Amino acid sequence: MILVNTDYITGKELEMLGLVRGSTIQSKHVGKDILQSFKTLVGGELKSYNEMMNEARAIATKRMVAEAEELGADAVVNIRYSSSSIMQGAAEVIAYGTAVKFK
């Protein structure tokens, strides 16, 4: 499966199959959440949250690819990611793009 954030793949003619997406909501356990809140007092990278968001993007991407495979896609083009806070310490990540088949 080819994944790109452009609306084309060089040298390929594409047949659009439709929008595909994958999402997840992730949170850290309360202990890490408390430790990270102390980190905001002195500044710096919040590594636990960074790890959480990386994991969430990977899960969302995997789910998007699974949806594309169900459509018989060869690739997903124009991939975008979006995230939003659901509650303190929890975030939703969505990956979406256009499933395509090579002609």
Secondary structure, DSSP 8 states (H G I E B T S, - for coil): -EE-SSS--TT--EEEEEEEEEEEEEE--HHHHHHHHHHHHH-S--HHHHHHHHHHHHHHHHHHHHHHHHTT-SEEEEEEEEEEEEETTEEEEEEEEEEEEE-
